[in-house]
């Protein structure tokens, strides 16, 4: 166990009575409850927490919060994840190691629970620092429902890491007092450990609460690990504070270089000194206040060098100088002396001394002197944290006096308060509030005047030289430079370095003034968020609704292998002992063509239309005439989009003069209902028609094969089943196995076939009855694959498989279904366009592999030549369906081929996955029973 | 996520709605009378203004009714909603 060398004797918010053991890079350490991994490691003198992603340089912790660019660590136990060490609350038994710039995703299933909640409030306050607490208290005092969100475990914001007082009360104590006041109110909710990820339109915000992450292995199983809050607020207050800026100098990326405010947080909040003896380089007055706190906490500060020509306000300089600190204006850090070679496995600070020199207009103008120090602290001033403001659509306005972008206007009801708005803070200030000039430069050259090697974005290893190359390539906008160099694209979103990047870009020849460069857009999420948290409970079986038919139990009992069709689980095939899919499908399709077979067709989309004008409406929807259909009859139809492309197909049953049942493809049922409603509501509201989905009101079995009539006769003894009594494309209301049923003579296989429809809750009874009635005839259950083979053998296309939104009915060889008589229907006008009449349109044809044995690859490209020429290869089309056929005794395929019908009889070629070609013969797509002799059995 | 004021149901989350493109693009009274260019204009050509835009929405996970809205495409602000068949306010 390494003793915590850098822990102060007392002070801080950590609970020294509750030690926690953890392991980092294989070394055992001890910290306290209230530590982050970063603070506990710094207490042990460990600075190095990662290796940079591109340059391979050792990197340490820069900040004390979510803006951390570098200290990404890999947690190994209890669950693998990658987080900045500055945000990882320490827990007992944590095992982590440093990363080489990026971590590794877990290969284990995340065992934790995640969930989501919705919240509505009048006022949402983001940030529980002094400004946020005050805003929340004001709103709550007016009786509003208030939600206050903060990413830290305690409220207080900046008060936690500074020695500030509010109205004479120590900051942390004041904050807890306000929290207690707020929590005593009935309509106020305070969410800590909660980060707002995004601020969207109409004041909709998404926040992530880390509920049990800080408990490690002790996290209770029944509590969700993280919770997503979806919040709709009437008004939002951004009290998001500010981020301290990095300064550019040689060595500013070494372990042992931190921001001044971070060092103060570690000292005052965690009771940890980041070193023994510091040099501070600043371009801002606030760092002087931090130095006072740091010296009081026990850190020796050797020198404060201020890059501004005039330095800080005299009262600040005097106060720091009184503490024995050497304060120099117009000075900068021009080099860092390291104790060891950078490639050694050193874990402590890489700072052994700091070289400082006078600077003027960004150049070194005098000899450098060496100052012994083991830590270098930097402050380039503060950037208001306005990411959420930008998410919300707020504009930014450059304030030259403060060298910062401040909030402008926002179309939403949002206001920004506190440091985020550049407003004076609530905390008690020294009597003399005068400050020195705002920084205008954040970059100090090396001792030799060189700048190119200086690291600007530590997260992405982007140097000044990289930025100069981008501007040299002609890029001027910060957005373009960001994309070219990746500066600002790390998980920290470059929060600490935006101004430094802007300075380098602005500083190039013909560069714009720094304030005239619009900053890069901030986009959600504000901090990295796991997919597990966003998915919440909606993962695994709950990721999408699963729809099953009322015959599902039978399918499971009979060993069905399922396939997903939209949200439906459909039996794909029913293997018998040890059967492979191909064998099962051949057996099933053979049974359907030679005996009797059945499938569960309940997923067929079903829509009932009622109303006096339903026939007229169907005439407008379908390409063929529907209104002439007799009650008791069935007609097949195709519907197109206005552009003439096939949208769906199915059958239409006329149930009564003013009642119709429309069936759709399984996947398109909802789309067809939407389609109908859209036309009825928006174009033809005068039509008296109502459309209702009845897909889940009717359970359906397709009974198929030459033996199907015999089975139906057993099931429905009162039904006249002879071909002349019950002709093709008619339906009858009857009883099947004693169940009220509608039986339709419809075939999707070319065989004699029936669709048996019963009430959904009778589905299981129906399937049991069908199996029992067909047992003596050897009835065979089949799945969707056999259904596909049977229909493809007949050249029946599947919408969405053999069509893709660019295919007309004529392309499918179905000119017969496009009415010439009707004045209009949706799509009709498009069939008169030159494009739909092109002879080289892709048309549906059959393909027979020449060798009689090769099954073509679906999606394989159809080409004219056996040897593929150099690309681009002229493509004639592609294979849309390909199967082995029991009826044909060979494989076959359907394909869309340019000018395909004129090529029937030709030899073409189809590519396979190895880019070899397979010779094929182009044939008519109807390969089985082209005369249609089998449909009457 | 927008808060869309359905004219029948009141303000509801955007996820309950389905977008329907430009409003006031009526299906031609007699498509056969149109030239190819006029028909193509109906099929394929839509305005894409920056600023107020009349468009159609369907409250597909709510009352399932269509309505029209004027939305500022630059800010997503919904300026007004009105019923199908009504003219743009």
Interface residues (C-beta under 8 A of the other chain):
Chain A: X200 X201 X202 X204 X232 X393 X411 X642 X643 X674 X677 X678 X681 X682 X683 X685 X823 X824 X828 X829 X830 X832 X833 X834
Chain B: X1 X2 X3 X13 X14 X18 X20 X26 X27 X28 X30 X31 X32 X34 X36 X39 X40 X42 X43 X44 X56 X58 X60 X64 X65 X66 X75 X76 X77 X84 X85
